[in-house]
Amino acid sequence: MVDSKLLLKELTEAHGVSGYEEPIRNLVEGYFKSLGKIHKDKIGSLIVEKNGSKKSPRIMVAAHMDEIGFMVRFISSEGYIKFLPLGGWFDQVLLGQRVIIKTSKKDVVGVIGVKPPHLLSAEDRKKVVEKTDMYIDIGAISRDEVESAGIRVGDPVIPSSKFEVLSNGKSVLGKAFDDRVGVGLIIEVLQELIQSDHPNTVFGAATVMEEVGLRGATTAVEIINPDLAIVLEADIAGDVPGVKPEESNIKLGSGPGILFYDARMIPNLKLRDFVLELSKEKDVPLQMSMITGGATDGGIIHLYKTGVPTIVITVPARHIHSHSSIIHMDDYQNAKKLVKELIIKLDTKTVSEFTN
């Protein structure tokens, strides 16, 4: 067994923006090797097969290991680097943030900048600065210096952010909780299942390129051919100033969430209700979530072949899709308990009833 905070520190501090997941994949593979047989698709997703007492049903537990980041798009003659986003970024969270450019030689630190506000008109200072007007500054004074550092067009750019335990001892701060929190849950749940009987075969899938179009889920589900899927994700916490309860009632420390709706999936209703009842039975607090402006790997998985009963279980997070987000360890531990207890109950008869 691992220490959950240390595991999350290791996972979140690893690099792996969409399409460039090799560092995080190598780390996850080290954990997966001790849990079962390893499978891989041809675009980078990683799957571990954990056998239970029965070969079927085949349960897919998915979380994406990629994080949002950037790609080097252009290097100016003065040595400034223009970039394009990999995944969804809110322009307001970028200025002044440090980033790491991964080159074939070494990692290069830079900062995201823009035309100084002192040189803007009063009217222009009121406007939101768009990503297209920003640049990365590595302190160079020419294109030659940038290229000498090993930086090339196409290199990935990673947010620079350390994992921190906050003052209450239970909230933790870091990058990439979307969705390294789900990857951590896969690792810990499968570790605990080594000591528990489960009437099925579980496939833990760490998928790639979710942030740029659910791509890894598309190929990973082909390998697994699941009878049921559990997607583990970070959720959007609404317990921050400016968010109305009817917009989001998800709160840190109030338990994991279950997704009732997102832009690409409505969950299997019988499976949803089964999870709701199980949470009551096991005394796990559970929040009901709806996301209108995003999707998860479940959007692809639930449409595989003639359909796969799919549910999304979440860990609430503040400030996702930024350099630093916050989760609460009680929510993480309760999500782990719920997913483990759910898998233990998923025998052939139970799974078949979800689609009758």
C-alpha positions in Angstrom: 0.0 0.0 0.0 1.1 3.6 -0.6 0.6 6.8 1.3 -2.1 8.6 -0.6 -0.6 12.1 -0.3 2.8 10.9 -1.4 1.2 9.1 -4.4 -0.7 12.2 -5.4 2.5 14.3 -5.1 4.4 11.9 -7.3 1.6 11.7 -9.9 0.8 15.4 -10.0 4.4 16.6 -10.2 5.1 14.2 -13.1 5.0 15.8 -16.6 2.6 14.6 -19.3 0.6 17.1 -21.3 -1.8 15.7 -24.0 0.1 13.9 -26.7 3.4 13.9 -24.6 2.5 11.6 -21.8 5.7 9.5 -21.7 7.0 10.7 -18.3 3.7 10.1 -16.4 3.1 6.9 -18.4 6.5 5.5 -17.2 5.6 6.4 -13.6 2.2 4.8 -13.8 3.5 1.6 -15.5 5.8 1.1 -12.5 2.8 0.9 -10.2 0.7 -1.1 -12.7 3.3 -3.9 -13.1 2.8 -5.0 -9.5 -1.0 -5.2 -10.0 -1.5 -7.4 -13.0 -0.9 -8.0 -16.7 -0.1 -4.9 -18.7 -1.7 -4.0 -22.0 -1.0 -1.0 -24.3 -2.8 0.6 -27.2 -0.8 2.2 -30.0 -1.2 5.8 -29.0 0.0 5.6 -25.4 -2.8 4.5 -23.1 -1.8 2.0 -20.4 -4.0 -0.8 -19.1 -3.6 -3.2 -16.2 -5.7 -6.4 -16.0 -6.5 -7.5 -12.4 -8.1 -11.0 -12.3 -10.7 -11.8 -9.8 -12.6 -15.0 -9.1 -14.4 -14.8 -12.4 -13.3 -13.9 -15.9 -16.4 -11.9 -16.5 -18.0 -9.4 -16.3 -15.1 -7.2 -17.6 -15.0 -4.0 -15.6 -13.2 -1.0 -17.1 -12.0 1.6 -14.5 -10.7 4.6 -16.5 -8.9 7.8 -15.7 -6.9 10.0 -18.1 -3.3 10.6 -17.3 -2.7 13.6 -19.6 -2.8 17.1 -18.3 -3.5 20.4 -20.0 -0.5 22.3 -21.2 0.9 24.0 -24.4 3.0 23.4 -27.4 5.8 25.6 -28.9 4.3 27.2 -32.0 6.8 29.9 -33.0 10.1 31.4 -31.9 10.6 35.1 -32.7 13.9 36.7 -33.8 14.1 38.4 -30.4 13.8 35.0 -28.6 10.2 35.0 -27.5 8.2 31.8 -27.8 4.6 31.8 -29.0 2.5 28.8 -28.0 -0.8 27.0 -28.6 -2.9 25.4 -25.9 -3.3 21.6 -25.4 -6.6 21.4 -23.7 -8.9 24.1 -22.3 -7.2 27.1 -20.7 -8.9 30.2 -19.2 -6.9 33.2 -20.5 -7.0 35.0 -17.1 -5.1 32.3 -15.2 -2.0 32.4 -17.5 -0.1 35.7 -17.2 2.9 35.6 -14.9 2.8 31.8 -14.5 6.0 29.7 -14.8 6.2 26.9 -17.3 8.6 24.2 -18.2 9.6 23.6 -21.8 10.6 19.9 -22.3 13.3 19.7 -25.0 15.4 16.9 -26.4 18.3 18.2 -24.3 16.8 19.4 -21.0 13.9 21.1 -19.2 13.9 24.9 -19.7 12.1 27.2 -17.3 10.1 30.2 -18.6 7.4 32.6 -17.7 4.2 33.6 -19.6 4.3 37.3 -20.4 2.5 40.0 -22.4 3.0 43.7 -23.3 3.6 45.6 -20.0 0.5 47.3 -18.7 2.5 50.5 -18.2 2.6 50.8 -22.0 -1.1 50.2 -22.5 -3.8 52.8 -22.7 -6.3 53.0 -19.9 -8.9 51.5 -22.2 -6.6 48.6 -23.2 -5.7 47.8 -19.6 -9.4 46.9 -19.0 -9.5 44.3 -21.7 -8.9 40.6 -21.2 -5.5 39.6 -22.7 -5.9 36.6 -25.0 -3.5 33.7 -25.3 -2.6 34.7 -28.9 -1.1 37.9 -27.5 1.0 36.1 -24.9 4.5 34.7 -25.1 6.9 32.6 -23.1 10.0 34.3 -22.0 13.1 32.2 -21.0 15.3 35.2 -20.6 16.9 34.9 -24.1 17.8 37.9 -26.3 17.7 36.1 -29.6 16.3 33.2 -31.5 19.8 31.6 -31.5 19.8 31.5 -27.7 16.4 29.8 -27.6 17.5 27.2 -30.2 20.8 26.7 -28.3 18.8 25.8 -25.3 17.3 22.9 -27.4 13.9 24.4 -27.8 12.1 23.6 -31.1 8.7 24.2 -32.6 6.5 21.3 -31.4 8.1 20.9 -27.9 5.6 20.4 -25.1 5.2 23.1 -22.4 4.1 22.0 -18.9 2.7 24.2 -16.0 5.3 24.5 -13.2 3.6 23.8 -9.9 4.6 21.9 -6.8 2.4 19.7 -4.6 1.6 21.2 -1.2 -0.3 20.1 1.8 -2.4 23.1 3.0 -2.9 24.4 6.6 -5.8 22.1 7.6 -3.7 19.0 6.8 -6.5 17.6 4.6 -6.6 19.9 1.6 -3.8 19.6 -0.9 -2.7 21.9 -3.7 -1.1 21.0 -7.0 -1.4 20.8 -10.8 -3.0 18.1 -12.9 -5.5 16.8 -10.3 -7.6 16.6 -13.5 -7.1 13.7 -13.8 -4.1 12.3 -11.8 -6.6 12.1 -8.9 -8.4 9.4 -11.0 -5.1 7.6 -11.8 -4.3 7.6 -8.1 -7.6 6.0 -7.3 -7.1 3.2 -9.9 -3.7 2.4 -8.3 -5.0 2.4 -4.7 -8.3 0.5 -5.5 -6.4 -2.2 -7.3 -3.9 -2.5 -4.5 -6.7 -3.0 -2.0 -8.4 -5.5 -4.2 -5.4 -7.8 -4.0 -6.6 -8.5 -0.4 -10.3 -8.8 -1.4 -12.3 -11.2 -3.6 -14.1 -9.6 -6.6 -16.4 -11.6 -8.9 -15.1 -10.1 -12.2 -12.0 -9.0 -14.1 -11.0 -5.4 -13.6 -9.1 -3.4 -16.2 -7.5 -0.2 -14.9 -7.0 2.2 -17.9 -4.8 5.3 -17.7 -5.8 6.9 -21.0 -4.1 9.6 -23.1 -5.2 12.8 -24.8 -8.5 13.1 -23.1 -8.1 16.9 -22.9 -7.9 17.1 -26.7 -10.9 14.9 -27.6 -11.2 11.7 -25.5 -8.7 10.0 -27.8 -7.1 7.4 -25.5 -10.5 6.2 -24.4 -11.4 5.5 -28.0 -8.5 3.0 -28.4 -8.4 1.6 -24.8 -12.0 0.5 -24.9 -11.2 -1.6 -28.0 -8.6 -3.6 -26.0 -10.8 -4.1 -23.0 -14.2 -4.8 -24.5 -15.9 -4.0 -21.2 -19.3 -5.1 -19.8 -19.4 -2.1 -17.5 -17.3 1.1 -17.1 -16.4 3.3 -14.1 -14.8 6.6 -15.1 -12.9 8.4 -12.3 -12.5 12.2 -12.7 -11.9 15.5 -11.0 -15.1 17.5 -10.6 -15.8 21.3 -10.6 -16.3 22.5 -7.0 -18.8 25.3 -6.8 -18.0 26.3 -3.2 -16.1 29.5 -4.3 -17.3 33.1 -4.4 -19.5 34.0 -7.3 -20.9 30.6 -7.9 -24.7 30.2 -7.2 -26.0 26.9 -5.7 -28.1 26.2 -8.8 -24.9 26.5 -10.9 -22.9 24.0 -8.8 -23.6 22.7 -5.3 -20.4 20.6 -5.2 -18.3 21.3 -2.1 -14.8 20.2 -0.9 -15.0 17.8 2.0 -18.6 16.8 1.4 -17.8 13.5 -0.4 -17.1 12.3 -3.9 -19.5 13.1 -6.7 -21.6 11.1 -9.1 -22.1 12.7 -12.5 -25.8 12.9 -13.5 -25.0 14.7 -16.8 -22.2 16.0 -18.9 -22.1 17.3 -22.5 -21.5 13.9 -24.0 -23.1 11.3 -21.6 -26.1 10.6 -19.4 -25.1 7.6 -17.2 -26.9 4.3 -17.2 -29.8 5.1 -14.8 -29.9 1.7 -13.1 -26.2 1.8 -12.5 -26.5 5.3 -11.2 -29.2 4.4 -8.8 -27.2 1.3 -7.7 -24.3 3.5 -6.8 -26.5 5.9 -4.9 -27.9 3.0 -2.8 -24.5 1.5 -2.3 -23.2 4.9 -1.0 -26.0 4.9 1.7 -25.3 1.2 2.6 -21.5 1.9 3.0 -22.1 5.3 4.7 -20.1 7.1 2.0 -21.3 10.8 1.5 -22.1 11.3 -2.2 -22.8 14.6 -4.1 -24.8 14.8 -7.3 -23.1 16.7 -10.1 -24.0 18.0 -13.5 -21.5 19.6 -15.9 -22.9 21.3 -19.0 -19.6 22.6 -20.4 -17.4 19.5 -20.5 -17.1 15.8 -21.0 -15.2 12.7 -19.8 -13.8 9.5 -21.2 -17.3 8.1 -20.5 -18.6 10.0 -23.6 -16.6 7.5 -25.8 -16.8 4.4 -23.6 -20.5 4.3 -23.1 -21.0 4.2 -26.9 -18.7 1.3 -27.6 -20.3 -1.4 -29.8 -23.9 -1.7 -28.7 -23.3 0.3 -25.5 -21.6 0.0 -22.2 -23.3 0.8 -18.8 -21.1 3.7 -17.6 -20.9 5.8 -14.5 -18.6 8.7 -13.6 -17.4 9.0 -10.0 -15.6 12.3 -9.2 -13.4 14.0 -6.6 -14.3 17.7 -6.2 -11.6 20.1 -7.1 -11.3 23.9 -7.0 -9.6 25.8 -9.7 -9.1 23.0 -12.2 -7.6 23.8 -15.6 -5.1 26.2 -14.0 -1.6 25.8 -12.6 -2.9 24.9 -9.1 -6.0 23.2 -8.0 -7.2 22.0 -4.6 -8.8 18.7 -3.5 -9.8 17.4 0.0 -8.3 14.1 1.1 -11.6 13.0 2.8 -13.2 13.1 -0.7 -10.4 11.1 -2.2 -10.5 8.4 0.5 -14.3 8.1 0.3 -14.1 7.8 -3.5 -11.6 5.0 -3.1 -13.9 3.2 -0.6 -17.0 3.6 -2.9 -15.2 2.4 -6.0 -13.8 -0.7 -4.2 -17.1 -1.6 -2.7 -18.8 -1.2 -6.1 -16.3 -3.5 -7.9 -16.8 -6.2 -5.2 -20.6 -6.2 -6.0 -20.4 -6.3 -9.8 -21.0 -10.0 -10.6 -22.5 -11.3 -13.8 -26.1 -11.1 -12.6 -25.9 -7.6 -11.2 -24.2 -6.2 -14.3 -26.7 -7.9 -16.6 -29.6 -6.2 -14.8 -28.3 -2.8 -15.7 -29.2 -3.3 -19.4 -32.4 -5.4 -19.0 
